[in-house]
Amino acid sequence: MALNCFWVTLFLFFGFLGVVFCEQDGFLSLSCGGARTYVDSSNITWFSDDTYINTGNITTINYVEDSGTYSSNVPLRFFPESQRRNCYKLPVENTSSMVLVRAQFMYKNYDRHWKPPAFLVSLGTAITSTVNLTNKDPWIEEFIWPVSKATLSFCLNAIPSSGSPVISSLEVRPLPRGAYRSGMGGFSNKSLRKRYRINSGYTNGSLRYPADPFDRIWDADRSYTPAHLSPAFHIPLGLNLSSLKESPPLDVLQTARVLARDDFLHYNLPLDTFGDYYIVLYFADILPVSASFDILINGVVQQSNFTITTSETITLYFTQKQITSLDIAFRRIRFYPQISAFEVYEIVDIPPEASSTTVSALQVIEQSTGFDLGWQDDPCLPTPWNHIECEGSTVTSLDLSDTNLRSISPTFGDLLDLKILDLHNTSLSGAIENLDSLQYLEKLNLSFNQLTSFGSDLDSLVNLKILDLHNNSLQGIVPASLGELENLHLLNLENNKLQGTLPPSLNRESLEVRTLGNLCLSFSTMACNEASSNETPKVTVITNRKHT
């Protein structure tokens, strides 16, 4: 799925001009909520998103452009009352090493409630942005993502009490191999969120496909504070672009903002998020002089006495850590500082995924419950699955209470990092088993089942603090090995069929032992001899509830 392009070189008296022709191989353009395939004015083919997502409802709105001169019916997909991830599975196999992902979110009061939603957007395991359609509607987000798997999960994550996530379009575009990696040595395994992509010196609207074969949108230059005090130039000079990894369009490099009447040329750029940023500057000397100038970012010289010669093209890369605003400036040394284009990206961390063993185990366990628990992709990130809690990318808590689990399968033993396991009221019977590998387990709730035997696995749970076994059918005596669990401070054995003397090792000040409702349980042999062997245990009944 690589972008197929070929160059035609036209030799003219003043140099050469490269013209690129491309097919849309690798383009994926989804009309979210749309029902038909169509071709837009840029000759890009759009498809329904039905194949790529299985949740959400669809509707259509009449959208009027800000200018008021054009209106169209725009389909939307929205996700009502959803607290889980709503994910698109985007194919990126055999694309380049980096892809551009662009999404448009639109509310426009489609539900007539006048309550624009806010929600989180994630790619893979990373929360990449927060969309708040109260602030801007429509809202466009664009990301550059390093490809590592055959599919990429693009998810809309609901924020409680903030409305239903909604999306109108979603695009994937392959990027040149090796692009947007230079200068990122200290930032491994990162994604980029676009903040600015400016075609300096060009003021007549934005530029995109087919001028840019990778369909990046280059926004028009405008007067950023402080004023440029400089003119715009467009000179169709032949340029050699082969050394530029990002392959910017020739049309972009043939324009420039040039300093004319001052010592500084500024781009003062507001940033909406405190964080780390990646900056790409493009230079093409389209004037018949060799200019020299300093490049400053937030007042600090990043490149001194930078020189570019006629017809030369150069890309420079910079990173800025922990900033809230950005001022890119060019200070004159000799002749006229000039800039052809620039891009600014917020650097977004990509957290590690949960282990494949954990994911496989949880998928098997979900099947055994008989319920669709909505478990998709990574269990921990960007937000934990329902019934699961995590520490970073590690699953530490699992609550499957009130499901018809019937047994603790060996798969539970693969969840090695669990600290909390709640399987109360899950129709378990027989012996407690398949838990001996859970060395970090601190709280185990197996109450309200039909368990009849302690088994031997509990002996291995050396970090166990709370063991809740009340309202089962446990019979016989309490094993002395439970007293060897030094961290145990609550043992609930109420309402079982246990009898006999409790092990002396359980009789310690740091441990609370609850025994009501058994035939006879005591630390005193005499107390049990005096008790009636026909005493009926107290039983609490709990019914299965539908699991969601």
N, C-alpha and C positions, 0 to 999 in steps of 0.2 A: 504493500500500500504506500509506496513512495510517490512523491510528486514527479510526474514525468514532464520534463522540460527540455527544450532544445534551443540553441542560440543561433541567430542569424546575424552575421557581422556585415555591416554596411560600411564600406570604405569611402570616406568623403575627403575633400581636400583639407579639412582641418583636423582630421583624426579618424576615429572609428566610433561607430555607434552599435551597441549590443541590443538586440531586440529578443525578448524571451516569449516563447509560446508554451503554454502549459495545459495539460489536462487536469481534471479534478480528481485524479486518483489519490485516495487517502482522505478526501473531504467527507465529512459526515455532518449533514445539516438536518436538524430535527425540528419540525413544527409541533410544539408540545400541545397536545389536545387536538391537533389537526387530523383530518380523516383522509386527505388526498395528497398525492404527489404533484408538485408543480415546479416550474422553473422561474426564477426571479429575473429582474432586469439585468443582473450581472451574469446571467447564464449559469447560475448555481442551482442545482437540483435539490429540492427540499422533500423530506419524507415525513410520514406520520411517526410519532414516537412510540406507538403501541408495542412494537417489537422489543423495546429496550427497557420497559418498566411495566409492572403489573399492579400498581396501586394508583389511587387518585381518581378524581372525577374531572370531567371536561365541560367547558362552556365556551361561548364566543362573545366578544365585546366589539362594539364599534369604536375604533380608536381614531381620534382626530389628532393629526400632527400639531405641534406647538404653533406653527405658522398659520394653522387654520385653513390651509389651502388643499389639504389632502386627508381623506379618511379611508379606513379599510376595516373589514371584519377580521379580527385577530383571535385565533383560538387560544385557550388557556388550559392548563392542567393545574388543579388545586387539590390539596390534601386536607380535607376537613377533619377536625377534632383528632388529629394524629399526634401522638407523643413519641412515635418511633421514627427511625430513619426511613426516608422515601428515596430510593436509590435507582438511578439509571446505571445500566451495565453498558459501558461504551467500549466497543472493540478498538484496540490500539495495536494489536499484533501486526508485526511486519511494517509498522510505520517507522519513522525516524526515531532517534533516541530521545527526542523532545517533541511534545505536542502542545499546541495552543488549544485551550478549552475556553469557549466564550458562551455566556448565558445571559439571557434577558429575562427579567422578572417584571411583571406588570399586574397591577391591581385594578386601577381605574373604576373602582366601585362596582365590580362585576356582580357582587352579591347584594348591592343596595343597602349595605349596613354602614357605610362611611367609616369603616374601621380598617385601615391598611395594616397588614400584618408585618411582623418582624420575625426573622428566623435565621438559622445558621446554615451556611453552605460548607460542604466538606468534599474533598477529593481524597480517596484512599483513607488513610488514618488521620488526615490533617483537617482541622477546622481552618478554612481558608479565608472566610469573611463572614460578617454579619450584615444581612440585608434588612433595611428598615424603609419600607415603602411609604411611610409617613414623611420622610425627609426628601425622597425623590421617587418619582413614578412616571415612566419606567426607570428601572435600575439595571445597569449592565456591569457584569463582572467578567474579567478575563485573566486567565492563569496560564503559566508555562509549567508543564509537568514533565518530570523525567520518567520515561517509560521503563517499567521493570517487569510487567506482567502482561498477559494477553488481553485482559480487560481492565478497565478503570471504573471504579465506583464513584459516581457523582451524586451526592445526596443532599436533600433538603431536610434539615432537622428542625422540628418544631420547638419553639420556646413556650413553656407553659403560660397560658393566659395572654398570648401575643398574637393570636389569630392563626389562620391556616396558610401554610406555605403555598406559593403559587409561582408558576414559571410559564413563559411564552415561547422561548426558543432556546436551543442548545446546539453548539457547533464544536466540531473537532477538526483541527488542521495540523498536518505534519509540518515540522520546521526543519531547516537545514541541519544536517548532522554536525555536531560540535558547537552549535549556536548556544549562546547565553550560558556558557560555562567558564569562559576566560575571566580571570580576576576573581573567581569564587573559591580560591584555594582554602580559605578559612571557613567556608560554609558548605560542608558536604551534606548530601542527602536533603536538599532543600527544594521547595517549589517557589515560584515567583508570581506575585499578584501585581498586575499592571496598575500603575497610578497615572503615568503620562507616557504618551508616544507622540512626539511633536515633529511635524514637518516644517522645520524652521524656514522662515521666509516665504511660506506659502499660505495665503489667506483666503483662498477660494474653496472652502469646504474641505472635507476629509478625502483621503485617497486609500483605496483598498483593491481587492481583486477586480479585474485582471492585472492592474498595474503592479500590484504586489502578488506574485504567484502563490504566496503562502497566506494570503488573505488577512494580513495584519491591517488594522485600521490606523492610519496615520492622520492624526487630527491637525487641523489648520493652526498655524501660529497666530497668536494674539498678543495683546499688550499686557504682559505680566508686570506686576509692580516690582521695582520701579521701571519707568518707561525705558524702552530699548534705546531711544535716541539713535536709531539706526535704520537704514532702508532694507527692503527685501530685494533679492536678486534671483532671477531665473535665467540661466545661461545653458543652452543645450550642448554642452561640451562633451566630447567623447571621454569616457572614464573606464579604467580597468578595475572591475569589481571582484576579481578572482581571489584576492587576499582577504576579503571581508567575510568572516564566518557566518555572520547573520544574514548575508545576502540582501541588504536593503534595496528597494527598488531604485532603478536609475533615475526615475522622475523625482524621487526624494532628494537624491544627491545633487541634482542639477539646480536645486534651489538653496538659498542660504540667507541667514540674517547676518549682516555685516556692520560692524561698528564704524560710524562715520564721524561723529562730532563730539566724542567724549573719550575718556580714558578707559571706561568700563562698559561692558555689555553684560546685562544681568537677565537671568531668568529666576524670579522669586516664586517658588512653588509651594503652595499650602499642602500639608500632609494631614490625613485624618486619623492616622494611627501612630503611636509612639513605637518605634522599632528599628530594625536594621533594613538598609535599602541598598539596592544594586543599580548602578547608573551606567548607561552605555551612551557614549558621545560619538557622533559620526562627523567626519570632516572630509570635504572634497574641495580642493582649491579651484574654484571656477573663475577666479580673477587672474589677470596676467601679472601677479606679484607673488612673492614668497613672504608671507606674513609670519611674524613671530609674536608670541604672546604667552602670558601666564594663565593657567587654569586654576581657579579657586573654587572650593566648595565650602559653603558656610564660613567664608572668610579665611580659610586655610589654603595655602598654595599646595595643589596636588601634583602639578606638572609645571615646571618653570621653563621659560624660554622655548616653548613648544613651537616648532616650525613646520610649515606645510608648503610644498612647492606646487606650481601650476600642474593641474591634471592629476595630482596625487590624491589617493583616498586612504584614510586612516581611521581606525576605530580605537577608542580608549575606554577602559573599564575601571570603575571605582566602586568601593563599598563604603557605606557610612553606618556606624553602629549607634543605636540608641539615640535617634534624633526625632524631633517633632516638626521640623520645618526644613526646607531645602532651598538654598540660594546657590545657583550655578553662575559663575562670573568669569569673564574673559578680560584680562588687563593688557592693554596695548603695550608692546615693546617696539615693534617696527611694522609699518604699514597697517593693515586693517584686520583685526581679529574677526573670524567668521565661524559659524556653526551651521551645518547642513541639517542635522536632525539629532534627536536624543530620545532615550527611553529611560523611565524610572520605574523600578519595581520594588515592592515590599518583599522582603525575604521571609518565607513562611517555612517553619520547621516541619519536617515529616517524621512523626514519631515512629518507632519500630512497631511492627505487627506482633500480635500474640503468637506463641509457638504453634507450629502446624499440628503438633501432637494434641495440644489443648483444643484447637479448633475442630479437629477430627473427632475427638472425644465428645465435645458438646453437640456436634451434629448428630452423632449416634444417640446420645441421650435425648435430644429433642424428638427424634423419631420414636423412641420408646415411650414418650409421654402421650403420644396420640394427638398432640396439639400442634398447630402452627404457632410457634412462639414469636414469630417475626424476626428470627435470628438470621441476619444477613452479614456477609463479609467478616470484618474483624469483631471479636466479642467485646473489646474494650474501647476502641477508638474508631471514630472521633468521640462517640458517646457510648457508654456501656449498653449492652443488650438488656432488655427487660429480664428481671430475675437474677441479674448478675451485677456484682461490684468488682472493681479493679483497682489496683495500684499501678499506675502507668500502663504498661502493656501486659500486666500479669493478672489473671483471674484469681481473685482471693475470696469471693463469696458466691454461693449458688443457692438459690431458694426456689425449690420446685414443690413447695407445699401445696396440698389440695389437688394433686394430679394422681391419676391411676397408674402409678409407676410399677407396682407389684413386686419389684425386686431391685436390689442394688447390683447392677451389672458390673463385670470387671472393668468396664470403661471408666467408671468413677475413679478407679485407681490411677488413671492417667492425669488427673487434675492435681498434680503434685504440689501446687502452690496454694491450695485452698486453706483458708483460715476459718471460714464459716460454711457449714453445710446444713441446710434446713430441709428435711424430707418428712416433716410431720404430716400426718393424714394422707399418705400416698399408697395405702393398701399393701404395705410390706408385710411379709410373713416369714416364718422360719428363723434362721440364725442371722445375726449381724455379720456381714461378710464384705469382702472386696474393698476394705477401707484401710488396710494395714500400711499402704504406701503413703498415706497422707500425713507425713511427719510434721507439717506445720499447722495442722488443724487445731483450732482453739475452742470452737463451739460446734457441737453436734446435736441436732434436734431430730430425734426419731420417734417423737411422741405420737399418740393417736394412730397406732398401727396394730398389727396382729403378730408382732415378733414374739417368738417363744424361747429363744436362746441367746445368750450373750455372745456366743462364738469366741474366737480367740483374737480377732483383729484389733479389739480395743486396747490390748496390751501394748501395741506399737505406737499409740498416739501420745507420744511423750509430752507434747505441748498442750494437751487438752485442758481447758479451764472449766468448761460447762458441758455436762453430758445430761441430756434430757430424754428420759425413756418412759415418762409417765403415760398411763393409759395404753399399755400393751398387754400381752399375755405371757410375759416372762415367767418361767417356772423354775423351781429348785432354789439353790442358794446363790448368793452373790459371790462372784469369784474374788479371791484374795488379791489377784493381780491388779484389780482396779485401785487398790490402795497404793500401788507403786507409781501411779501417775501423780507425781509430786506437785504439778501445777494445778491439779483439779481443785476447784473451790466450790462447785455446786454439782451434786449428783441427785437427780430427781428420779426416784423409782416408784412414785405413787401409782396406785391403782393397777397393780400387776398381780401375779399369783405366786409371789416369792415367799419363802419362809426360811426360818433358821436364824442362826446367829450371824450378825454382820462381822466381817473381818476386822480385827483390832486395828489394822493399818488404816482403816477409814475413820477411825475415832481420833480425829485431830482437830485442833481449834480452827485451823484455816479452811476446813472443809465443812460445808453444810450438806447433810444427807437427809432427803425427804422420803419417808417410807409409808405414809398413810395409805390405807386401802389395800394392803397385802394380807396374806394369811397370818403371817407373823414375822416381823423383822425387828431385831433388837440387838444391841451389843451385849445383852445379858441373856445367858442360856435359861436362867430361871424364869424370866419374863415370858419366854416362848412356851415353856413347859406349862405355865399357868393359863395360857391363852387357849381359847376354844379352837379346835382344829376345823370347826365348821364355820368360822367367821367368813362372811361374804365380803369381798372387796368392793370398795366404792368405785363406780364406773362413771365416767363422763362420756357422753356420746357426742360425736361431731360428724356432721354430714359432709360429703364431698361437695365442693362448690365448683361451678364452671370456671375453668382457668382461661385467662385472657392474656 
